[in-house]
Amino acid sequence: MNSFNVWHLFILVYVLGIVVPCWRIASKAGYPGALALLALVPGPNVILLWLFAFLEWPVERARS
């Protein structure tokens, strides 16, 4: 296995390690899971984090 393939594997593991948990959090909060893909983009990832932290989640709105 050359270093090119090792880097591809590393990047795949990194991306899955970020996207999968974010997808689950977004889904449990009541948002579309595809928002997790924004976690990979510099800039929108910070905005997404702040939105999740401070906006009322759709799940919370459904309870009240």
Long-range contacts (C-beta under 8 A, 24 or more apart in sequence): 15-40, 25-52, 26-52, 28-59, 29-57, 29-58, 29-59, 30-57, 30-58, 30-59, 30-60, 30-61, 30-62, 31-57, 31-58
